[in-house]
């Protein structure tokens, strides 16, 4: 049956609209989302730390566009950050199949090799990258890090110097150069690099401690010390002579041997021993020593000390010390918790407690605060106040469990010349039930 013309027109129009909407629906189902938009969203999630969401978006992109190298590099980078190194390498290799000279994929692959300890493979990739992009500080820095990890400190140092030309404010470059110079025993250069670190990162604990250590150190050091303590309203005096020989075992460890002759209460006794300083990491250090004096009656027969320092916050370092010493008839445990607060690159404060417990049941507490001020790298001034007793420098039992004492300490340490150092110290002590005293000490350091 033939439809009237108006009805036929409407039927044709309806069929046209049905076909159009059907086509639109099929297009919306089969056409993938914009990969660039998805990748931008993936980057946003990655920067926010939402790796699961970012990786999911990368997989969606790569399902439709396996040749999208930027998405594959981002996916590989996140896998590497999660220490999934094997899969990360697989993704970088796939990216390089589609784009053989892609710098991001080559650099990322080199980073993964470095983190895996495959330093030779990492160097073989990074060396050509630094030659192709001679002005790229990032590539030079990464190559320097890998060379440093592999123990090639001279090559690493040269790469850090090159990176510094193009990025003179990079904390990573400055710190790496300082560490490499220190490993090469170039102390003056290491000092200069650490000074630059402090200019960029104020209060940096590593830089401050290394400046102090490098300013007063050498491969070999001989310290000769003498002290004299005079008591008010009394003819008695205490005297000491000590000699210490320090030897650097590496850029992180220093050992020493000790001998001293101590005169107290008209009795002269001697002790000897050894100790070491060590840097466990660039946020933790340790000190330990053991002195013995067989048959002593006044000074300790056995004296063991250990101390651990750890960075707690950006400008705060925690200290926990322990000392055990045994006299003729008494043993003492001494705990010394404390902290160091770095006010700026030249001033820091160290408050400490000295908590002692003796085997005879007596105990004591001392409050001790020291202010350190560095005029120049080779000159350090300190001023200290204490209240409680003198357990912080005890060489006799009365200094640990005696009646209350209060005092002040002032000192200066300087490196007079390359091979000569000098330290002067003065302490005044006021005692509640006995004579006050004036204590003076001088230390001559020979560096060679």
Secondary structure as UniProt FT lines:
FT   HELIX           5..30
FT   HELIX           35..47
FT   TURN            48..49
FT   HELIX           51..64
FT   TURN            66..67
FT   HELIX           69..81
FT   TURN            82..83
FT   HELIX           85..98
FT   TURN            100..101
FT   HELIX           103..115
FT   TURN            116..117
FT   HELIX           119..132
FT   TURN            133..135
FT   HELIX           137..149
FT   TURN            150..151
FT   HELIX           153..166
FT   TURN            168..169
FT   HELIX           171..183
FT   TURN            184..185
FT   HELIX           187..200
FT   TURN            202..203
FT   HELIX           205..215
FT   STRAND          220..231
FT   TURN            232..233
FT   STRAND          237..248
FT   STRAND          253..264
FT   TURN            265..266
FT   STRAND          267..281
FT   TURN            282..283
FT   STRAND          284..292
FT   TURN            294..295
FT   STRAND          302..313
FT   TURN            314..315
FT   STRAND          316..326
FT   STRAND          331..344
FT   TURN            345..346
FT   STRAND          347..358
FT   TURN            359..360
FT   STRAND          363..376
FT   TURN            377..378
FT   STRAND          379..388
FT   HELIX           391..393
FT   HELIX           398..401
FT   STRAND          405..417
FT   TURN            418..419
FT   STRAND          420..431
FT   STRAND          437..447
//
